[in-house]
Amino acid sequence: MAVGVVGYEGLTFLEGAFTMYENILVPLDGSANANKALDVAVEFCKVFHAKVTALSVIHHIKDDSDALSSDIYKGLSTKAHKIVESCRDQAWNQGVTINGVVEDGNPKQKIVEFAKENDIDLIIMGKTGMNAFDRMILGSTTNHVVRESGTQVLVVNA
């Protein structure tokens, strides 16, 4: 196996020298930070020959109106599937095939659960996808994943 040096914005790896990561998870929400995390995951995939899974979670809070709730859910579902499809295309254009998954639930919990249930070695995610007000009220998804996941987490800032 040939060994070569690969650099990515200050990171240098010996390509093919070892397999540090086999299964990488990239949570996606359509934010610039999440897209940057995908770029980093694609580079890790090339270096470590890892399998990358892109996960988008539909966080739908039900209300009293089933009709309204159904319409909102359909919109959120469509958005989540478009995010995953767009990221698959982005990775494909860089020569990498990634698996895309869309799930329902609380993103904080789903990311941690998905990583545990799917033997994920590394989660690569954006620093934050929400605005300051949402972080203050809801808390950062990234912060929760870093604290609660038993998996290594690489936090990327766009």
N, C-alpha and C positions, 0 to 999 in steps of 0.2 A: 504494500500500500504506500502510495506516495504521500509525503508529508510536506506541506507548504504553509507559509505564514499568511494569515488572513487578518486584515485590520478593518475595524468598523468604528469610526469616530472615537479613537483613543483606545479601543479594545483590540488586543491582538491575541489570536489563537493559533495553535498549530493544527492546521486542518488535517483530519484523518489520524491524528496522533492518539486520540482516545475518544471514548464515547462517554461524555459526562452526563448528557441529558438525552433521554430517549423519547419522552412524551412531554410536550410543551403545550400549555393552555394560554390562550390570549382572549381575555374577556373584551367584548366590543360593545360600545354604546354610540358610535358615530362621532365621537369627539376627536379633536386633533391629537390629544394625548393617546387615545386608544389606537388611532391610525399610526402614530409613531411607534407604539408598542408592537404593532403588527410588523412594521419594517424591521425592527430589532429581532422579532421572532423568526422572520424569514431568513435573516442573516445567521441566526443560531441554527436554524434548520440546515442551512448549507454547510456550516462548519461541523456540526455534530451528527448530521444525517438523522435528525430527530423527526418524529411525527408531530405535526402542529395541529391543534384543534382550536378553531375560533368559536367562541361561545357568546351568544347574545341572549340576554334574559329579558323576558316581557314582564315588567313590573306593573301589574294592573291592580289598582285598588277598586274593589267593587263598590258601587253605590246602590241606592234603592231602586233605581230604574233599570230593569233588565234590558230594555231596548237600547237605552243610552249606553249602558255598560257593554252590551254586545257590539255596538258601533265603535266605541272607544277601543275595545279589545281588538277588533279587526284592524283598526288603524295602527295600533301598536305592533300587532303581529306582522302586518305588511312591512312596517318600518324595520323591524328586527330581521326579517328575511332579506330585505334589500341590503341591509348593512352586511350581513354574512355573505351574500352573493357578491357584493362589491369587493369585499376583502378577499374572497376566493379568486376573483378575477385579478386583483392587484398582485396577489402572490403568484398566480399562474404566469403573469407577465414577467415575473422575475425568475421563472423556472422552478417554482415550488408548488406542489399540490398540498392543500390543507383541507382538513375536514371541517365542515361548518355545522354547528348545532344551535338550535333555538329552543329554549326552555321557558316555562312559566314559573314565576315565583319572585321572591325577594332576591335581588342580585347579590347582595352580600352573602346570604346563606347558600344560594345556588352555586356560586363560584367555589366556595369552600367544599361543599358536598361533591360537586362534580370532580374536583381535583382528587379528593379522597377515593371516590368510587371508580375512578378511571386510571389510577396509578400514575398521576401526573408528577413529573420530576421537578418542573419549574413552571411557575405562573409569571408571565410577562404582562404587565398591565400599566396603563397610564396613571400618572400621578393623581389626576382627578378629572371627572367628566362633567361635574356639576358646577353651578355658580356658587359664589360665597354664601348666599342666603340659604340655599339647599344644604350645603355642607354644615352650616350652623344648626339647622333644624334637624336634618336627617343623619348627619355624620357621613364621613367619607367611606365609600365602598372600599377603596384601596386600603385605608387605615384598618378597617375591619378584617379584610383578607390577610393583611400582614400580621395582625394580632392573633387571629383565630385559626389560620391554616397551618397544618403541619408540613406544608410544602414550601420550598424556597420560593421567594417572591422577588422578582426584579422589577423595580418601579422606574418607569420611563417618563421623562418630562419633555414635552414638545418644545 
